[in-house]
Amino acid sequence: MDKALAVTARAFLCFQTKGRLLDAHLARMLTSPRQCRCCGATFAQLLSLSCDRPDICSEDMEVEDNSAVLATRGDILTDDFCRLGDLRFVRAVLAIPLPGSRGEEFLLGTWASLSRDDFDAYLDLFEMRETEKLGDRPAWLANAIPPDMPMPAGCVLEMRPEGQYPELQVTEQNHPLYPLQKDGAELEELLELLYAYGHDLPSLVFDA
C-alpha cells in the first residue's frame, strides 16, 4: 500500500455515537458519491465484490445457466456451480465485519470447494431453496484472498435460509482472513484489500 495512504488511514479520527465508535472518515466515505477511477464504483459499492469463478477455472470457460449443471456432463461453469473433473464448487459469500461502522460488512462473493456428496446434496436442495437442511459443511475457499495469497483456506460452509448463498467462515488460524473475520477489518486493512484488487484509492479516500 502507498505510504501516504497508509499514513492517511492511520490518521483517521473517531467519534462516539450511540455508545459505539464510528470512524468519521469512514462515515463520510460510506455516503460519498466519489468514484474509483478504475471501475467507476463508489466506496460503498466496493464493499461488495465478487469472483465470477473458482481460481482453478479457466477464464476461457463460458458461464452457463444453472440448469446446464444437470443437463451437461463433464466440466461446466454456471452462475452458481462449477464442476471440474472430480472437483466440485458452489458460489458462496465471505463477510468481513467493519468495526465502528454500525453493522457494515465487506462482502466477497467467492467460491467454496465441496466434497462430491455435499455438492450433490446441495444441488438437490438448491431449486427448492432448502439448502439450510444440510447444516454446516467442511469446505475450502476456492479463490486467493488476498490476491497474492497462495495458501488455500480451510473453512466451514454455513448454510443460510430462503435461498441465500451459504457463508464461508475461515477456520485456518494461520490464514490472514481468519483474524479479519474474527475481529473485523480496520479501515487501513480494508483499504489494503481494495488496493490489492487494483482499485484507485486516492480517488476514493482524499477529500471524501
N, C-alpha and C positions, 0 to 999 in steps of 0.2 A: 504494500500500500504506500502511496506517496506520503513522504514525511509530513508535508504541510497538512494533508487530510487527516493523518493520524493525530497531529497536534490539535487540529480543529475539533476532532471528535472528542479528545480528552478534555477539551476546554469547555464543553457544553455545560451550562448552568442548569440546576434543577430547582423546582419549587414544589411546595406541598399543596396537594389538592385532595380533599376528602380522605385525609389520613394516609395517602399514598404518594410516593414521589413520582412526578411526571417531568420528564426532560423537556425543558422549554423549547429547545431547538427541534426536538423530535415532534412535539406537538404542532409546531409550525409546518414541519416537513410533511406531516400526515395530511394536512389540508392544503398544501401548496399546489398551485397549478403548474409549477415549473416542470419541464420535461427533460428526460435524459436525451442528450443529443444523438446517441447512437441508435435508440429504438423508439423514441417518442413517448415513453411511458412516464407517468408521474411516480413519485416515490411511493405513494400508497399502492399504486398498481404493481410496483416491483415487489411488494410483499407477498405476491402470489406468482411464482414462476413454475414452469412445467417442462419436464423432459418428455419428448414425444416417443421415445423408445428406450429399451434397455441399452446400456453402453455396448454390449456384445453384438447387438443387432446392426447389420449393415445399413448405412444411410441410403443405399440403393433400393432397399426393400420397401415396396409400396404399402401404405396404410390402407387396410380394407375395412369394410363394415363388420361389426361384431358377429353378424350371422355367419360370416365366412369361416369362423373358427370351428363350427360344427360341420359345415358343408365341404371343407377342404382338408385333405390330408397333407402331411409334411409341414415344412416350415411356413409360418404365417405370422403377420403382424396386423392386428386390428386396433381400433381405438382403445380397447381396454385389456386385450390379451395378446400374448406373444408365445409362440411355440417354435423352438429351435432345436432340432434333434431331440435329445432326451431332456432338454431344459424347458421349464415352464415359468411364465411370468404373468403377473397381473398388475394393473395400474393401482397405485396407492397414493397416499399423501403422507408427508413428513412435516410435522409442525414444530416450530421453534418459538417458544414464548419470548416476548419482549418486555423485560421488567420495567415498571414505571410507565407503561403505555396504556393502562386501564383495559387490559384484555386483548390487545393487538397481538397477532402472531405472524411470523414469517412462514408462509406455506410453500412447500415444494411439492409439486406434482411429480412423483417419481414412480419407479417400478420395483416390485418385490419378486424375488425368485422363490418359488414354492416347490414342494415335492409334487410328483405327478398325481398322487392320490388326493392331496389337498387341492391341487389345481382342478381336477375333475369334479370334486365335491363343490368347490366354489362355482364352477361353471354351471353345474346343475341347479344351483340356488340363485344364480345371478338374475335371470329373467323374472323370477318370482319376487325379487327384492327381499330375499330372506337369508342373505349370506351371514347375518349375525348368528344364525344357528350353528355355524362352525366354531364359534368361540375364538379364542386366541390361537394362532398357529405359528410355528417357527418359520422364519424366512430370512433371506439375505437381501440387503439393499443392492439393487442391480445398476445403480448409477454412482459414479465417482463424485462425492460431495464431501469437501470442496473439490473443484475440478481436478486438482493435481494430487488427489488422494488415491494412491494405488491399492490400498487395502480395502477389501470388501468388509462390510459391517454386518455382523450377526444381529438379528432383530427379532422382535415379536410383532406379528401382524395382527392388530386388533380389529376385529370385525365391528362394523357400525350399522345401526338400523336404517330402514327406509331407503335402501338403495344407495347410501352414501359410500364413497370409496373407503376401503379399510385404511387404518392409520398405522404407520410403522413407528415402533419405539425401539431405538438402538439399545442393545444390551452389551455390546463390546465396550468395556470401560476404558480401553486404551485408544478408542477411536475419537477424533476431535468432535464429532457430533454428540457424543454421549453427555459431556458436561453442558453443552449448549441446550440440549433438550431437558436436562435435569434442572439446571439453574437459570436458563434463559440466556439470550444473547444481548450483551450490552450494545449500545449504539455503534461503538467503534468496531465490534466484532461483526455486526450486521453490515456495516459499510465495507469491511474487508471481504465479506462473502460476495456482495454485489460487485465490488471491484474485480474479484476473481472471475466473475462471469462476464467481464468486459464492459460493464456499464460505466457511463461517463459521470463520475461522481461530482466534479466541480459544477456541472450544470444543474445538479440537484441540491448540493449542500450549500454553496455560497449564496448568500442573500436570500436563503429560503424563508 
